[in-house]
Amino acid sequence: MLRVDITKRLGEFSLEASFTSEGRVTGLFGASGAGKTSLINMIAGLLKPDRGIIAIDGETLDDTAKRVHVPAHRRRIGYVFQDARLFPHLNVAQNLDYGRRMNRLAEDPAQFKRVTDLLDIGHLLDRRPGKLSGGERQRVALGRALLSKPRLLLMDEPLGSLDEGRKVEILPYLVRLRDEANVPMVYVSHDAAELRQLATQIVMLRGGRVTALGGVKVLPGV
Ligand SMILES: Nc1ncnc2c1ncn2[C@@H]1O[C@H](COP(=O)(O)OP(=O)(O)OP(=O)(O)O)[C@@H](O)[C@H]1O
């Protein structure tokens, strides 16, 4: 379970968010400037709350009253950005292996095979990111995050830089991840249709406040 109960001031903007989620995919929905990225940066440990608590499965990651702030690299949280942010000088296999090495995890060929099969990227292992399509790059970024064995996967508009055709192509992989990878996700999007297909629970943000919580029914209609 993810528990968030924080406040944070960023210049003129103030974020005050409180929710818990048991969902396999928690969809963080809101317009541009609602505070979605700030909130997941806080879950990732990249931004420190002014006040409050963040906990996953009962383990406290932030508790300002107790001066607890687990640094980002110790949180075991994977992060996939809108732009895949792969290392251009490494091939796909080396990119995929990066998270594992950074986290000093033992090699796990069976898991490597599972993840590359799940995302259909086994045939791309020798290529550099510059020779991949946008959708392929995003699948590799997802694989890299998964192979670091995170307990939570954060995704900030992972389809945001793709055109409609590529989005349609990659959504099924995200559904597969949800159903087969067994890693809870927090998925940021301003696209209600995307979240309707993917999310199991919605946190709606507006102007830095949670305005609705619940199933995909709370999303605005088409
Ligand atoms: N370091 C900062 N200093 C001042 N203001 C900030 C800072 N970081 C974010 N903000 C402001 O906080 C608000 C929320 O930004 P945030 O990036 O979290 O929104 P978002 O919902 O992710 O938007 P988008 O969908 O456009 O990415 C914005 O008004 C932004 O300008």
The ligand as an SDF file (V2000), in Angstrom:
LIG
                    3D

 31 33  0  0  0  0  0  0  0  0999 V2000
   10.9700   24.2740   -8.1800 N   0  0  0  0  0  0  0  0  0  0  0  0
    9.8630   24.9730   -8.4120 C   0  0  0  0  0  0  0  0  0  0  0  0
    9.7780   26.2840   -8.0890 N   0  0  0  0  0  0  0  0  0  0  0  0
    8.6510   26.9780   -8.3010 C   0  0  0  0  0  0  0  0  0  0  0  0
    7.5460   26.4810   -8.8510 N   0  0  0  0  0  0  0  0  0  0  0  0
    7.5680   25.1790   -9.2050 C   0  0  0  0  0  0  0  0  0  0  0  0
    8.7200   24.3560   -9.0160 C   0  0  0  0  0  0  0  0  0  0  0  0
    8.4420   23.1050   -9.4530 N   0  0  0  0  0  0  0  0  0  0  0  0
    7.1660   23.1490   -9.9100 C   0  0  0  0  0  0  0  0  0  0  0  0
    6.6440   24.3860   -9.7590 N   0  0  0  0  0  0  0  0  0  0  0  0
    5.2630   24.7950  -10.1160 C   0  0  0  0  0  0  0  0  0  0  0  0
    4.3890   23.9030   -9.4960 O   0  0  0  0  0  0  0  0  0  0  0  0
    3.2570   23.6550  -10.3220 C   0  0  0  0  0  0  0  0  0  0  0  0
    3.0780   22.1480  -10.5220 C   0  0  0  0  0  0  0  0  0  0  0  0
    4.0950   21.6570  -11.3750 O   0  0  0  0  0  0  0  0  0  0  0  0
    4.1700   20.1020  -11.8040 P   0  0  0  0  0  0  0  0  0  0  0  0
    5.2870   19.9720  -12.7550 O   0  0  0  0  0  0  0  0  0  0  0  0
    4.1890   19.2730  -10.5830 O   0  0  0  0  0  0  0  0  0  0  0  0
    2.7610   19.9320  -12.5430 O   0  0  0  0  0  0  0  0  0  0  0  0
    2.2500   18.7730  -13.4890 P   0  0  0  0  0  0  0  0  0  0  0  0
    0.8640   18.4610  -13.0510 O   0  0  0  0  0  0  0  0  0  0  0  0
    3.2210   17.6550  -13.5070 O   0  0  0  0  0  0  0  0  0  0  0  0
    2.2230   19.4960  -14.8990 O   0  0  0  0  0  0  0  0  0  0  0  0
    2.5940   18.9460  -16.3870 P   0  0  0  0  0  0  0  0  0  0  0  0
    1.4680   18.0160  -16.7550 O   0  0  0  0  0  0  0  0  0  0  0  0
    2.5860   20.2080  -17.2160 O   0  0  0  0  0  0  0  0  0  0  0  0
    3.9240   18.2850  -16.3160 O   0  0  0  0  0  0  0  0  0  0  0  0
    3.4870   24.4400  -11.5960 C   0  0  0  0  0  0  0  0  0  0  0  0
    2.7550   25.6250  -11.4930 O   0  0  0  0  0  0  0  0  0  0  0  0
    4.9750   24.6890  -11.5990 C   0  0  0  0  0  0  0  0  0  0  0  0
    5.2650   25.8840  -12.2690 O   0  0  0  0  0  0  0  0  0  0  0  0
  1  2  1  0
  2  3  1  0
  2  7  2  0
  3  4  2  0
  4  5  1  0
  5  6  2  0
  6  7  1  0
  6 10  1  0
  7  8  1  0
  8  9  2  0
  9 10  1  0
 10 11  1  0
 11 12  1  0
 11 30  1  0
 12 13  1  0
 13 14  1  0
 13 28  1  0
 14 15  1  0
 15 16  1  0
 16 17  2  0
 16 18  1  0
 16 19  1  0
 19 20  1  0
 20 21  2  0
 20 22  1  0
 20 23  1  0
 23 24  1  0
 24 25  2  0
 24 26  1  0
 24 27  1  0
 28 29  1  0
 28 30  1  0
 30 31  1  0
M  END
$$$$
